[in-house]
Amino acid sequence: MIWSAPYYLRPLTLFASVLSSTLVWAEEPVSIHQILEEPRVYHLRHVIVRGTVRDVQSLAPYTVANGDPCYGAYLFRLEEDEATLSVAVLGICGKPVVRDPEVEDGDRVEVGATIQAPSHGGTILSFKGPKAVTDDEAVVQAVADRILPIVE
């Protein structure tokens, strides 16, 4: 037998159901220094990092494995105290679009990203498009999925 809430509790049950499906638990920011100190621990983990944007560089269109061209990708460095993390913003693939970088040098931002750590193979976004990483390369890159300004 399947339990059903009594008629007088149904509005409360519906409210609790909607509330629980809309709650979003905020992730605590991780320091860039901590990621660079133990990159294997953070490989393929989603993190929140904060810092100052440096060296924003738009990338030329590149092609992914299925042959689709991707436009509007860019790279920048995110500085936090003495630590710096490379951040990639992937292009929009399949149709030509013009997209300027969402950040400028000196912006203070919070970035939601997936960490790509060295010695795990995989692909990073380089100035020439996607690039396979070898075991010898010590590349740590954050692939951004969200960038928000920090208002102080």
N, C-alpha and C positions, 0 to 999 in steps of 0.2 A: 504494500500500500504506500502511495506517495503522500507525504504530509503537505498540506496546504494551510497557509495562515488563515485564521478566522477572518471573516469579512471586516471586522472592526480593526484588525491589525494590518490589513493589506496596504493602506496608504503608507504606513510607517515602514513596512517591509520594502515597498517600492522605493521610498526615499532613501533607505539604507543601501539598497542595491545601486541606485544611481550615484550616491555619494561615494561608495567604495570604488566604483568604476572610474570616477573622475579625480580621485586623489592621486597626486603625483609626489613622490618622495624625492626631495632635492638631494642631489649628490653633493658631498663635501668636496671642495677643491683639493687637488693633490699638488704638491710643490713640484716644479720642473726639476729641481735638484734631486728630489726623491726618485723621479722617473729615470733620470740619467744615471743615477747611482745603481739602480736595480732594474734595468730595462727588460730583462727576461720575465720578471714578475708582472710587468704591465703589458706584455705582448698580447695584442688583440683584445685588451680591456678598454672599455669606454671610461674616460676620465673627464673631469672638469679641471682646466688649468686657467690661471689668470696671469696677465702680464702686459707689457708694452710692446706694440707692434713695431718691427724694424724691417727694413729692406724688402718692401712689397714688390714683387715682380710678376707681371702678367706672363702667361705662357702662350706659345703659339698653339693653334689647334693640333690635337694629336688623335691617333686612331686606336681604338680598343680591339681586342682579339676578334670580335665578330665583324670588324670592318667599319663600324660606325665612327664617324668623326665626332670629337668632343671639343666644345668651345667654352671660353671664359674661365679656364682654370688659372690659378695663381698660387704662388708660394710666398711665405713670409717667415720671419723669425719672431718668436715670442720670447721676450726677456723678462726674467723675474730675478731680481737681485743680481747675482753673478752668473746665473744659469740661463742658457738659451736653448730653445727647442725649435726645430724646423716644423712648420705647419704647412700642409697642402690642402687646398680647396679644389676639389675635383671639378672638372668641366661638365657642362650639360651636353649629353650625347644624343646624336640622332638628327638634330636639326640645327642649322646655323643660327646662332644668337650672338648678340653683342652684350657682354656683361663685364662691367668694370669691377675691380676688386671692391669688396664691401668695407675695407679697412684702409687707413692711411698711416704712414709712418708717424709714430708718436701716440697713436690711439691706445687707450687703456681698455682691454677687452677681457671677457670671459669666453673661453672656447670649450665646447663639448666636442670631444674627438676620440677616435680609436687609435691606440698606439701601435705602431709597427716597430718591432725591436730587431736588433741585429741578430745574426746567426739563426734566423728562422726562415731564411729564404723569403719568398714572397716578392711583392712589387711595391716600389715607391714611385711617387711622381717626381720626375726630374725636369730639368729645363728642356729636355728633348722628349717629354712625354713619359709614359710608364716605363720603368726600368727594373729588371730583375736584380735582386740584391744577392751577392755571393756571401758565403760564410766569413770571408776575410774582411768584409766591409763593416765598419762600426757605425751604421746609420740608424738613428732613432728618429722617426717621423710621426707626427700626429696628423691624422686625416680628419679634418674638421667636418662636422655635420651641423654645427650651430655656433654662431658668433654673436655675442651681445656686448654692447658698450657698457663699461663700468662708469656709473655716474657717482662722482664723489662730492 
